[in-house]
Amino acid sequence: MSSSDIFIGETIGTAILILLGGGVCAAVTLKASKARNAGWLAITFGWGFAVLTAVYTSAPLSGAHLNPAVTLALAIKDNDWSHVGVYWAGQLLGAMIGAALVWVAYYGQFHAHLTDKEIVGGPGAQATAAKAVEAQEKGAGPVLGVFSTGPEIRNVVQNLATEIIGTIVLVLAVLTQGLNDSGKGLGTLGALITALVVVSIGLSLGGPTGYAINPARDLGPRLVHTLLPLPNKGGSDWAYAWIPVVGPLIGGAIAAGIYNVAFA
């Protein structure tokens, strides 16, 4: 695989991942969406299908890492660091593009949600959604959850541990499936298995932190939230932002170590 193929594949794949994953979060969150309040099951399966679609699309070009933690783990496993920077650059750019496309697709819903007095408060408001108030007190605006993750209980040790554990499960599942016959990454069955693993992680381990398990998935959209001209969008909670970056990277490294000891 050439550096250009890797960069293009990771950019396209991660953009699709975030477009569909962030899209389901927008669908469930925003007031004028037909899927409003569809719940956690919709979100977890939406993210699983997003992974499936993104892997199918990008695998022929880049092997569909789509996650800096997966790239790090594969570099440790194979002792090959030659393309890590290219993978990471494509993943971050793709995540930002995907987040921006969510904004475009739900432009009217974002505006309606963020100008609703019951959501953002202000003069003449009858009530303010309790969760929005709680999030804003922690530095996160009322739609930040469409773009990036945040903890239900803010405890640095627990939040970091949750992200590490979830990422270990994800990366071990990826590593133990091996590569396809062409050596380019996950095969067709691997894409489906990985998608189901993501659903499982979301259902079982996603409740405490929103299961970033992917540094680019959280950092790229958080940057976009900061930059987008959304009315009354509130803060981007940068005080928490290091956890969904560092936690998955630690988890990926640990998973690679486990693989090398137990499976190699």
N, C-alpha and C positions, 0 to 999 in steps of 0.2 A: 504494500500500500504506500502510495506517495504521500508526502506531507499535504499536498493540495487536496487529495482525495479524503484524507483524514479530516482536515479542517472543514471541508464542505459537508462531508457526511455527518460530522458531529454537530455542526451548526444547524443543518436541516433537521436532524433527528431530535436534538434538544429543543429546538423551536416547536416542533410538533408536540413533544412531551409536555412542555409548559403551556402551549396553547390549549390542549385538551385537558390537562390536569388543572391548570388555573381556570379554564373555562367552566369545569364542573363546580369549582368553588364559587365562581361568580354566579352561576346558575342557581345555586342553593342559597346564596347570601343576599343577593340584591332584590329589593322589594318588587320591582316591576318585572321580574323574571317569572316565567311560567313554572319553573322548577323550584321556586322559593320554598324553603323549609323541607326540601326532600330528604335531608338528613345525612347521617354519617355513612350509611350503606351506599348511598348514591356517590358520595365523595370517594370512598375507598374503591368501589368498582370503576368509577370514572378514571381514577389515577391508574388502576390496573390496565384498563383498555388503552389509556394514553401510552403506557409503556409498551404494550403490544404493538400499537400502530407505529410508534417511533422506532422500535427495534426493527420491524419488518422493512421500514422505509430506508433506514440508514445503514443497515448491516452490510449490504454489498459494497459500500464505499469505505466505511471506517471500522466495521466490526461492532458498531453500536455500543460503545461504552456508555455514553450519555451521562456520565457521572464521574467527577474527579476521584471519588473514592474507589470506583472500579478500576479506573486507569492506574491509580497508585498501587492497588493490590496486584494488578497484572504486571506492573513494572517490578515490584518486589518478587513476585513469583518467578518471573522469567529473567530477572536481573537485566532488563533492557529498558533504559531510560531515554532512548533516543527521540521518542515522539511524545513524551509526556506533556511538554509545553504546548505543542500543537493541539493535542486533545483538549487540554484545559482551556485554551483560548477559544476553540470552537464551541465548547460546552457553555462557557460564560456568555459568549456572544449570542448563541442560539437561545439561551434562557432569557436574555433580555429581549430578543426579537419576539419570542413566544409571549412574554408578558405584555409587550406593547400591542400585540395582536388581540389579546384578550380585551384590552382597553378599547380597541377599535370595534370589536364585535359587540361589546356591551356598552358602548358609549352612552347611549340614552339611558340605560339602566343605572350606570354609575352616576350620571347627573341627577336623575330622579332620586336615587338613594341618598346622595350626599347633600341634597337640598331639602330633604324631608326633615321637618322640625322634630319629629319623634325619634329620628336617628341621631341628628347632630345637636339637638337642643337649640337654645337661643331664644330671643324674644318671641313671645306668642306660642311657645311650645306647650303642648298639653302634657307630654311625657317624653322622657328620653329612655331609649332601650337600655336596660341594665347592663347588658354585656358591652354595649358601646361605651358607656360611662366607665366601666371597669377597665376596658382596653385603653381608653384615652388616659386614664390615671397612670397607666404603666408606660406611657409614651407611644402607644400604638393607635393609629387612627381606625375608624370604624370599618374600613374596607381593606386593611392591611392583610387580613387573612386570605383574601383572594390572591394575593401576590406571594406571601411568605408565611412562615410558621411562627408560632408563639406558644409558650407554655400555659397550661391551665393553673398550675401552681408554680410560682417562680422560685425555684431552688436550684442553684447552679450545679451542684453535685448530681442531684437526681436528673436534671434536664440533660446534662452532658452524658451521664450513664445511659439514659434512655436512647439517645441518638447513637451512641457507640454500640449498644446491644442490637438495635434494629439494623444498623449497617452491617454488623458482623453476620447476621442472618442472611441479609440480601447478598453480600459479596461471597459468602461461602456457597450459596446456592448457584451463583454465577460461575464461580471457579470450578465447582465439582461437575458442572455440565460439560466442561471442556470446550473446545473449539469445533467448528464444523469441518468438513473434509477439506475445504480449501484453505483452512487456517486463518480465515478472516474474522471469526467471531462466532457469536451464538447462531446456531442453525434455527430452522423453523420451529422445531419442538422446544428448543431452548428459549425462544422468544415467548412462547405461551407459558412455559413453566415460570419464567422470570416474572411475567405479568401476574400470575396467580400468587407468587411469593410476595409481590408488592401488595396485593389485596390482603393476604394473610397478615403481613406486618401491620398494615393499616388497621385491620379489625382487632388485632391482638395487642399491638404495642403503640398504636397511633394516638391514643387518647391523651397521654400526658403532654406531648409537645407538638402534635400535628405531623410527626414523622417526616422530617425533611429527608433524612438518610441520603442526601445528595447536596454537596456544598453549592454547586452551580444553580440547582433548583431553587435554593433559598436566596443566595446572594444576588444573582442576576435580577430576579423580579423585585427584590427589595430596592435595588438601585433604581429600577424603573419607577417604582412607587414614589421614590424620592423626587424623581425628575418630572413626572407627569403633571400636567396642569389640572389636577382634580380639585374641585371646590371642597373646602372643609375636610380635606383628606386626613388631617392630623399627622402625627409623627410616624416614622418608619421603624421605631424601636431599635436603634442601632446599638443600644446597650446590650441587647440579647443576641445580636446578629452573629457574634463570633461562635456561639455554641453550635448552630446547625452547619457551620463550616468546619470547625475543629473536631467536633464529635464524630461526624462521618469519616473524616480522614483518619482519625485514630482507629475507628472501627474497621476501615478498609485495611489498614496496616496489620491489625491484629488478625483479621480473617486470612490475610496472605500468610502470616506466620503459622497459623493453625493448619492451613492447607499444606504448607511446605513440610511441616512436622508429621502430619497425620496421613496425607494423601499422596504426596509426591514420591 
